[in-house]
C-alpha cells in the first residue's frame, strides 16, 4: 500500500495530499502554486545535472528514490508533476557513475 504524500503550501497554514495539489492550487490561486512547485522540482533536477554531487547529496536525503518512483508510477498524479519527478529521479538517482574512475 502506498503512503499518502502531504504538502503544506502557503506557508504551512493548510495542507493537502500531493495528488490533489493541482486542484487545491487552482481553487486558491488559479494554479500558480502548482506551477511554481513543478518548476521547483525541475530546478532541483537541473542542479543535479552533470553528476553535481554537491547538490545530489542533500537532495537525495530529502527526495528518496522510493518517493520519486511512487509519484512517477502513479497515474493519479498530474502529468506535469510526474514529468518533473521523472527528471528529478533521472538526475538524482539514475544518471550516476563512480566518482573515482580508478576503481574501474
VOTORVO-662179 format. One record per atom (N, C-alpha, C): residue in one letter; x, y, z. Coordinates in steps of 0.2 Angstrom, whole numbers, padded with zeros to 4 digits, always signed. Each point is the difference from the previous one (the first is absolute). Layout:
BEGIN
AXYZ/...
This chain:
BEGIN
X+0004-0006+0000/X-0004+0006+0000/X+0004+0006+0000/X-0001+0005-0004/X+0004+0006-0001/X-0002+0005+0005/X+0004+0003+0003/X-0001+0005+0005/X-0002+0007-0003/X-0004+0004+0003/X-0002+0006-0002/X+0006+0005+0001/X+0000+0005-0005/X+0005+0005+0000/X-0003+0006+0001/X+0001+0004+0006/X-0003+0006+0002/X+0005+0006-0001/X-0003+0005-0003/X+0004+0006-0001/X-0004+0006+0004/X+0004+0005+0002/X-0003+0005+0003/X+0002+0007-0004/X-0004+0001-0004/X+0001+0007-0004/X-0002+0006+0004/X+0002+0005-0002/X-0002+0007+0003/X+0002+0000+0007/X+0006+0000+0001/X+0003+0001+0006/X-0002-0005+0006/X-0002-0006-0002/X-0002-0005+0004/X-0006+0001+0004/X-0004+0004-0002/X-0007+0002+0004/X-0005-0006-0001/X+0000-0003-0006/X-0004-0005-0002/X+0004-0006-0003/X-0003-0006-0001/X+0003-0005-0003/X-0005-0004-0005/X+0003-0003-0005/X-0004-0004-0004/X+0005-0006-0003/X-0003-0005-0002/X+0004-0006-0003/X+0003+0003-0007/X+0006-0002-0001/X+0003+0002-0006/X-0004-0002-0006/X-0004-0006+0000/X-0004-0002-0006/X-0005+0005-0001/X-0002+0004+0005/X-0005+0005-0001/X+0002+0007-0001/X+0007+0001+0000/X+0003+0007+0000/X-0002+0004-0006/X-0001-0003-0006/X-0002+0004-0006/X-0007+0003+0001/X-0005-0004+0003/X-0007+0003+0001/X+0000+0005+0006/X+0004-0002+0005/X+0001+0005+0006/X+0002+0007-0002/X+0006-0001-0004/X+0003+0007-0003/X-0005+0003-0004/X-0004-0003-0005/X-0004+0003-0004/X-0006+0004+0004/X-0002-0003+0005/X-0005+0003+0004/X+0002+0006+0004/X+0007+0000+0002/X+0002+0005+0004/X+0004+0006-0004/X+0003-0002-0005/X+0004+0005-0004/X+0001-0001-0007/X-0005-0002-0003/X-0001-0002-0007/X+0006-0004-0003/X+0002-0005+0005/X+0006-0004-0002/X+0007+0002+0000/X+0001+0006+0003/X+0007+0003+0000/X+0004-0004+0004/X-0002-0002+0006/X+0004-0004+0005/X+0002-0007-0003/X-0005-0003-0004/X+0002-0006-0003/X+0005+0000-0005/X+0000+0006-0004/X+0005+0001-0005/X+0006+0002+0003/X+0000+0003+0005/X+0007+0002+0004/X+0003-0006+0003/X-0004-0005+0003/X+0002-0006+0002/X+0003-0004-0005/X-0003-0001-0005/X+0003-0005-0006/X+0006+0003-0003/X+0000+0007+0000/X+0007+0003-0003/X+0005+0000+0005/X-0001+0000+0007/X+0005-0001+0005/X+0003-0007-0001/X-0004-0005-0001/X+0002-0007+0000/X+0005+0000-0006/X-0002+0003-0006/X+0004+0000-0006/X+0007+0003+0002/X-0001+0006+0003/X+0007+0003+0002/X+0004-0004+0004/X-0003-0004+0005/X+0004-0004+0004/X+0004-0005-0004/X-0004-0003-0005/X+0003-0005-0005/X+0006+0004-0004/X-0001+0006-0002/X+0005+0003-0004/X+0006+0001+0005/X-0001+0001+0006/X+0006+0001+0005/X+0004-0007+0000/X-0003-0005-0001/X+0004-0007+0000/X+0003-0002-0007/X-0001+0004-0005/X+0003-0001-0006/X+0007-0001+0000/X+0003-0004-0004/X+0007-0001-0001/X+0003-0003+0007/X-0004-0004+0003/X+0002-0004+0006/X+0003+0005+0005/X-0004+0006+0001/X+0002+0005+0005/X-0001-0003+0007/X+0005-0003+0003/X-0001-0004+0007/X-0001+0005+0005/X+0002+0006-0001/X-0002+0005+0006/X-0007+0001+0000/X-0004+0000-0005/X-0007+0001+0000/X-0003-0007+0002/X+0002-0005-0003/X-0003-0007+0000/X+0000-0003+0007/X+0005+0001+0004/X+0001-0002+0007/X-0006+0002+0004/X-0001+0007+0001/X-0006+0002+0005/X-0007-0001-0003/X+0000+0000-0007/X-0007-0001-0003/X-0002-0008+0000/X+0005-0004+0000/X-0001-0007+0000/X-0003-0002+0007/X+0002+0004+0005/X-0003-0001+0007/X-0007+0002+0001/X-0002+0005-0004/X-0007+0003+0000/X-0005-0004-0005/X+0003-0002-0006/X-0004-0003-0005/X+0003-0007-0001/X-0003-0004+0004/X+0002-0007-0001/X-0002-0003-0007/X+0004-0005-0002/X-0002-0004-0006/X-0007-0002+0000/X-0002-0003+0006/X-0007-0003+0001/X-0005+0006-0001/X+0001+0005+0003/X-0005+0006-0001/X+0000+0002-0007/X+0005+0001-0003/X+0000+0002-0007/X-0004-0005-0005/X+0002-0007+0002/X-0003-0005-0004/X-0007-0001+0001/X-0002+0001+0006/X-0008+0000+0002/X-0003+0005-0004/X+0002+0006-0001/X-0003+0005-0003/X-0001-0001-0008/X+0006-0002-0003/X+0000-0001-0007/X-0004-0006-0002/X-0001-0005+0004/X-0003-0006-0002/X-0008+0000+0002/X-0002+0005+0003/X-0007+0001+0002/X-0004+0005-0005/X-0004-0003-0004/X-0004+0004-0005/X-0005+0005+0003/X-0001+0000+0007/X-0004+0005+0003/X+0003+0007+0001/X+0007+0000-0001/X+0003+0006+0000/X+0000+0003-0006/X+0000+0007-0001/X+0000+0004-0006/X+0006-0002-0004/X-0001+0000-0007/X+0005-0001-0004/X+0006+0005+0001/X-0001+0006+0001/X+0005+0005+0000/X+0004-0002+0007/X-0003-0002+0005/X+0004-0001+0006/X+0004-0007-0001/X-0003-0005-0003/X+0003-0006-0001/X+0006+0001-0005/X+0000+0005-0005/X+0005+0002-0004/X+0006+0003+0004/X-0002+0004+0005/X+0005+0004+0004/X+0004-0005+0004/X-0004-0005+0003/X+0004-0005+0004/X+0003-0005-0004/X-0002-0001-0006/X+0004-0005-0005/X+0007+0003-0001/X+0000+0007-0001/X+0007+0003-0001/X+0004+0000+0006/X-0003+0001+0006/X+0003+0000+0006/X+0003-0007+0001/X-0004-0006+0000/X+0003-0006+0001/X+0006-0002-0005/X-0001+0003-0006/X+0005-0002-0005/X+0007+0003+0002/X+0000+0007+0002/X+0006+0003+0002/X+0003-0002+0007/X-0005-0001+0004/X+0002-0001+0007/X+0002-0007+0002/X-0004-0005-0004/X+0001-0007+0002/X+0003-0005-0005/X-0002+0002-0007/X+0002-0005-0005/X+0006+0002-0004/X+0001+0006-0001/X+0006+0002-0004/X+0006+0001+0005/X+0003-0005+0002/X+0005+0000+0005/X+0006-0004-0003/X+0006+0002+0002/X+0006-0004-0001/X+0004+0000+0006/X+0005-0004+0000/X+0005+0000+0005/X+0004+0007+0000/X+0001+0003+0006/X+0004+0006+0000/X+0007-0001-0001/X+0003-0006+0002/X+0007-0001-0002/X+0000-0005-0005/X+0002+0002-0006/X+0001-0005-0006/X+0005-0005+0001/X+0005+0001+0005/X+0005-0005+0000/X-0003-0006+0003/X-0006+0000+0002/X-0003-0007+0003/X-0002-0004-0006/X+0000+0003-0006/X-0003-0004-0006/X+0005-0005-0001/
